[in-house]
């Protein structure tokens, strides 16, 4: 009898576990960046392979020449999901040029579709692939001419600790001690453990925290990285409060805040970064007025707010309206 009670209790617990809802996928923060980076270039305003557009809600759910590609609630019945999970080199794989999506990305799209494929009204996408290519070109051109650098014993110890956590502090070139670190593929537990040794890597010039769960208070660990040249904070929970820790990063040249909750108040925190040349503010809470004020302090700063994408979207909407009128 006792065993029977335990079995029933176990089944009830299993049922409760299975009934728990999946973590809700955020379209704007998690799906939109994937579509903009990997899909819209071939299925957007400029090009529509298979007569399919994935840059607006209406066009996406309308489908292409082969019919509907997304069936809300059923990823296994959705052509988009089938194609993004095909092996690299398959004739039908999407995207069919460049890198295929990672498993983490395809899992996000699967979960989003299974949860109903919610797409906020008014969310119109534009390709950022070309923008990214230009940014990479700029990166290649703007690698700073750095003097010889010799890490201290404390720094070498910190690098060893990071490597034991699975975090590579790679040299930016052969036979140099200036380093770069990418946390994008690391989990929150690794990031939490790595923050303490991170602050001792004074030869760090390129730090990628994009897509992580880093918090405002965590950025206190990087405020002493005085040689930092590039900082990725896109798609993180960072707010205005966190940017106060960037004030001492005098050599910072590139800062990506895309998809964060930063507002005009946060822009005030970076007015003193005289060497900052590239700032990305797509999908933030900043305003035209805030951006204009920052430009007064940093006239040589190139600020991308995504306004160019909105303009493209408006033009495409007008074209579609004219087509409808002619019908």
Phi, psi and omega per residue, in radians:
X1 nan -0.743 -3.129
X2 -1.089 -0.737 3.132
X3 -1.099 -0.680 3.124
X4 -1.079 -0.707 3.121
X5 -1.091 -0.741 -3.125
X6 -1.130 -0.704 3.131
X7 -1.109 -0.810 3.130
X8 -1.070 -0.764 3.132
X9 -1.062 -0.699 3.134
X10 -1.127 -0.729 3.116
X11 -1.116 -0.674 3.104
X12 -1.113 -0.729 3.117
X13 -1.115 -0.718 3.107
X14 -1.087 -0.722 3.114
X15 -1.081 -0.730 3.118
X16 -1.123 -0.699 -3.139
X17 -1.116 -0.736 -3.128
X18 -1.202 -0.441 -3.088
X19 -1.414 -0.201 -3.123
X20 -1.135 2.368 -3.123
X21 -1.229 2.598 3.049
X22 -1.146 2.743 3.023
X23 -1.049 2.270 -3.077
X24 -1.179 2.204 3.122
X25 -1.375 2.277 3.136
X26 -1.586 1.955 -3.081
X27 -1.003 -0.881 -3.044
X28 -1.114 -0.747 -3.063
X29 -1.474 -0.504 -2.987
X30 -2.020 -0.625 -3.094
X31 -1.623 -0.789 -3.104
X32 -0.959 -0.794 3.129
X33 -1.054 -0.618 3.128
X34 -1.170 -0.823 -3.129
X35 -1.093 -0.747 -3.121
X36 -1.149 -0.664 -3.075
X37 -1.374 -0.666 -2.944
X38 -2.037 -0.219 -2.991
X39 -2.101 -0.685 -2.945
X40 -1.234 -0.428 3.135
X41 -1.043 -0.642 -3.135
X42 -1.762 -0.207 -3.109
X43 -2.360 1.013 -3.090
X44 -2.524 -2.661 -3.062
X45 -1.087 -0.652 -3.036
X46 -1.524 -0.529 -3.086
X47 -2.524 2.450 3.130
X48 -2.331 1.412 3.111
X49 -1.104 2.327 -3.124
X50 1.118 0.415 -3.109
X51 0.938 0.567 -3.114
X52 -1.976 2.266 3.047
X53 -2.047 2.407 -3.126
X54 -2.166 0.480 -3.075
X55 -1.803 -0.073 3.091
X56 -2.534 2.785 -3.121
X57 -1.065 -0.871 -3.085
X58 -1.057 -0.810 -3.092
X59 -1.187 -0.695 -3.101
X60 -1.085 -0.817 -3.089
X61 -1.397 -0.213 3.039
X62 -1.286 -0.624 3.132
X63 1.562 -2.953 -3.096
X64 -2.139 -2.676 -3.068
X65 -1.170 -0.395 3.127
X66 -1.680 0.154 3.081
X67 1.814 -2.875 -3.099
X68 -1.166 2.418 -3.098
X69 -1.961 -0.224 3.104
X70 -2.282 2.160 3.062
X71 -1.949 1.778 -3.092
X72 -0.902 2.282 3.139
X73 1.569 -0.152 -3.073
X74 -2.432 1.460 3.129
X75 -1.106 -0.633 -3.101
X76 -1.208 -0.221 3.096
X77 -1.863 0.124 -3.063
X78 -1.789 2.152 -3.088
X79 -1.084 -0.629 3.117
X80 -1.024 -0.815 -3.125
X81 -1.141 -0.679 3.122
X82 -1.044 -0.756 -3.055
X83 -1.274 -0.632 -3.117
X84 -1.308 -0.186 3.120
X85 -1.831 0.089 3.062
X86 -1.260 2.695 -3.139
X87 -1.200 2.651 3.096
X88 -1.011 2.401 -3.137
X89 1.708 -0.300 3.084
X90 -1.161 2.437 -3.097
X91 -1.031 -0.494 -3.058
X92 -1.741 -0.002 -3.060
X93 -1.113 2.485 3.044
X94 -2.088 2.354 -0.169
X95 -1.208 2.609 -3.070
X96 -1.631 0.129 2.977
X97 -2.461 2.628 -3.063
X98 1.400 -2.893 -3.105
X99 -1.305 2.476 3.024
X100 -1.258 2.844 3.138
X101 -1.198 2.616 3.093
X102 -1.315 2.875 3.106
X103 -1.075 -0.652 3.124
X104 -1.076 -0.676 3.133
X105 -1.239 -0.766 3.135
X106 -1.173 -0.581 3.086
X107 -1.140 -0.671 3.104
X108 -1.083 -0.814 -3.136
X109 -1.128 -0.699 3.074
X110 -1.018 -0.857 -3.116
X111 -1.132 -0.681 3.125
X112 -1.066 -0.784 3.126
X113 -1.136 -0.803 -3.121
X114 -1.104 -0.474 3.126
X115 -1.495 0.094 3.078
X116 1.983 -0.034 3.110
X117 0.905 0.872 3.138
X118 -1.216 2.325 -3.119
X119 -2.302 1.925 -3.088
X120 -0.988 2.399 3.090
X121 -1.034 2.408 3.095
X122 1.544 -0.114 3.136
X123 -1.434 1.761 3.133
X124 -1.916 2.299 -3.021
X125 -1.778 2.749 3.039
X126 -2.473 2.578 -3.069
X127 -1.123 2.347 3.053
X128 -1.938 0.103 -3.092
X129 -1.056 -0.820 -3.120
X130 -1.165 -0.626 3.105
X131 -1.086 -0.735 3.140
X132 -1.149 -0.661 3.135
X133 -1.099 -0.726 3.115
X134 -1.124 -0.659 3.140
X135 -1.132 -0.672 3.124
X136 -1.192 -0.641 3.087
X137 -1.112 -0.737 3.130
X138 -1.088 -0.673 3.134
X139 -1.062 -0.764 -3.108
X140 -1.127 -0.645 -3.114
X141 -1.301 -0.622 -2.960
X142 -1.706 0.246 3.064
X143 -1.009 2.074 -3.024
X144 -1.120 2.571 3.042
X145 -1.367 1.813 -3.020
X146 -1.772 2.498 3.083
X147 -1.290 2.985 3.062
X148 -1.057 2.523 -3.099
X149 -2.386 2.340 3.110
X150 -2.104 2.017 -3.120
X151 -1.215 2.584 3.101
X152 -1.359 2.983 3.094
X153 -1.080 -0.650 3.134
X154 -1.129 -0.657 3.134
X155 -1.201 -0.745 3.116
X156 -1.086 -0.657 3.094
X157 -1.139 -0.714 3.123
X158 -1.128 -0.718 3.125
X159 -1.101 -0.714 3.110
X160 -1.110 -0.698 3.109
X161 -1.121 -0.755 3.123
X162 -1.075 -0.748 -3.131
X163 -1.131 -0.570 3.103
X164 -1.187 -0.372 3.105
X165 -1.591 -0.014 -3.132
X166 1.561 0.252 -3.138
X167 -1.841 2.063 -3.106
X168 -1.553 2.170 3.025
X169 -1.765 1.458 -2.970
X170 -1.425 2.476 2.986
X171 -1.117 2.509 -3.112
X172 -1.331 -0.259 3.094
X173 -2.795 2.936 -3.123
X174 -1.161 2.473 3.033
X175 1.096 0.501 3.034
X176 -2.257 2.736 -3.105
X177 -1.825 0.011 3.026
X178 -1.278 2.422 -2.957
X179 -2.236 2.863 3.040
X180 -2.305 2.540 3.141
X181 -2.336 2.349 3.135
X182 -2.122 2.016 3.129
X183 -1.705 0.056 -2.976
X184 -0.966 -0.659 -3.085
X185 -1.638 0.075 -3.084
X186 -1.589 2.612 3.109
X187 -1.430 2.965 -3.101
X188 -1.096 -0.596 -3.116
X189 -1.155 -0.684 3.103
X190 -1.180 -0.746 -3.138
X191 -1.049 -0.790 -3.135
X192 -1.011 -0.727 -3.118
X193 -1.305 -0.473 -3.047
X194 -1.497 -0.267 -3.051
X195 -1.110 -0.668 -3.106
X196 -1.132 -0.923 3.097
X197 -1.178 -0.463 -3.111
X198 -0.977 -0.676 -3.046
X199 -1.180 -0.230 3.132
X200 -1.655 -0.046 3.139
X201 -1.526 1.342 -3.039
X202 -1.245 -0.238 3.092
X203 -1.564 0.237 -3.129
X204 -1.359 2.171 3.136
X205 -2.003 -0.296 -3.091
X206 -2.417 2.025 -3.100
X207 -2.203 2.142 -3.134
X208 -1.960 1.901 3.085
X209 -1.950 0.190 -3.098
X210 -1.010 2.362 3.084
X211 1.362 0.081 3.138
X212 -1.614 3.084 3.133
X213 -1.725 0.463 -3.101
X214 -1.035 2.446 -3.092
X215 -1.825 2.861 -3.125
X216 -0.930 -0.814 -3.086
X217 -1.121 -0.498 -3.122
X218 -1.128 -0.484 -3.090
X219 -1.189 -0.184 3.051
X220 -1.072 -0.421 -3.125
X221 -1.305 -0.216 -3.125
X222 -1.909 -0.072 -3.044
X223 -1.172 -0.271 3.097
X224 -1.644 0.031 -3.131
X225 -1.434 1.301 -2.945
X226 -1.199 -0.237 3.133
X227 -1.717 0.041 -3.077
X228 -1.075 2.247 -3.084
X229 -1.896 -0.591 -3.098
X230 -2.309 2.357 -3.126
X231 -2.412 2.096 3.086
X232 -1.761 2.091 3.056
X233 -2.220 0.259 -3.089
X234 -1.105 2.548 3.113
X235 0.960 0.791 3.062
X236 -2.164 2.926 3.122
X237 -1.383 0.178 -3.075
X238 -1.035 2.434 3.087
X239 -2.161 -3.006 3.137
X240 -0.977 -0.647 -3.072
X241 -1.053 -0.582 -3.101
X242 -1.272 -0.475 -3.042
X243 -1.250 -0.241 3.082
X244 -1.072 -0.446 -3.122
X245 -1.335 -0.103 -3.116
X246 -1.641 -0.127 -3.022
X247 -0.989 -0.580 -3.087
X248 -1.558 0.043 -3.106
X249 -1.490 1.245 -2.990
X250 -1.116 -0.405 -3.096
X251 -1.682 0.070 -3.104
X252 -1.093 2.208 -3.094
X253 -1.939 -0.542 -3.048
X254 -2.298 2.275 3.127
X255 -2.429 2.142 -3.127
X256 -1.961 2.004 -3.136
X257 -2.024 0.310 -3.125
X258 -0.958 2.336 3.050
X259 1.250 0.439 3.084
X260 -1.912 3.081 -3.132
X261 -1.669 0.331 -3.125
X262 -1.145 2.435 3.135
X263 -2.134 -2.976 3.140
X264 -1.040 -0.564 3.120
X265 -1.095 -0.614 3.110
X266 -1.201 -0.611 3.125
X267 -1.087 -0.528 3.099
X268 -1.044 -0.566 -3.074
X269 -1.213 -0.366 -3.058
X270 -1.922 0.194 -3.137
X271 -1.068 -0.448 -3.085
X272 -1.556 0.048 -3.126
X273 -1.463 1.448 -2.992
X274 -1.095 -0.463 -3.108
X275 -1.605 0.022 -3.136
X276 -1.213 2.190 -3.092
X277 -2.061 -0.417 -3.091
X278 -2.337 2.157 -3.123
X279 -2.336 2.248 -3.118
X280 -1.970 2.138 -3.036
X281 -2.195 0.377 3.132
X282 -1.015 2.432 3.052
X283 0.919 0.871 3.009
X284 -2.043 -3.073 3.132
X285 -1.678 0.201 3.138
X286 -1.265 2.745 -3.135
X287 -2.078 2.937 3.096
X288 -1.039 -0.660 -3.139
X289 -1.142 -0.745 3.131
X290 -1.119 -0.714 3.116
X291 -1.141 -0.719 3.127
X292 -1.087 -0.711 3.121
X293 -1.129 -0.686 3.122
X294 -1.142 -0.654 3.136
X295 -1.123 -0.507 3.100
X296 -1.152 -0.653 3.137
X297 -1.377 -0.594 -3.099
X298 -2.240 1.315 -3.044
X299 -1.084 -0.397 -3.121
X300 -1.612 0.108 -3.103
X301 -1.450 2.242 3.058
X302 -1.576 1.971 -3.084
X303 -1.944 2.143 3.090
X304 -1.861 2.071 -3.100
X305 -1.897 -0.042 -3.089
X306 1.504 0.062 -3.123
X307 -1.067 -0.577 3.138
X308 -1.121 -0.593 3.127
X309 -1.216 -0.706 3.124
X310 -1.092 -0.653 3.141
X311 -1.148 -0.723 3.100
X312 -1.069 -0.767 -3.115
X313 -1.084 -0.720 3.128
X314 -1.086 -0.754 -3.138
X315 -1.105 -0.706 3.138
X316 -1.167 -0.656 3.111
X317 -1.099 -0.704 3.134
X318 -1.141 -0.689 3.111
X319 -1.084 -0.770 -3.141
X320 -1.110 -0.668 3.123
X321 -1.108 -0.723 3.138
X322 -1.138 -0.676 3.119
X323 -1.097 -0.715 -3.141
X324 -1.144 -0.656 -3.139
X325 -1.134 -0.621 -3.111
X326 -1.254 -0.443 -3.118
X327 -1.166 nan nan
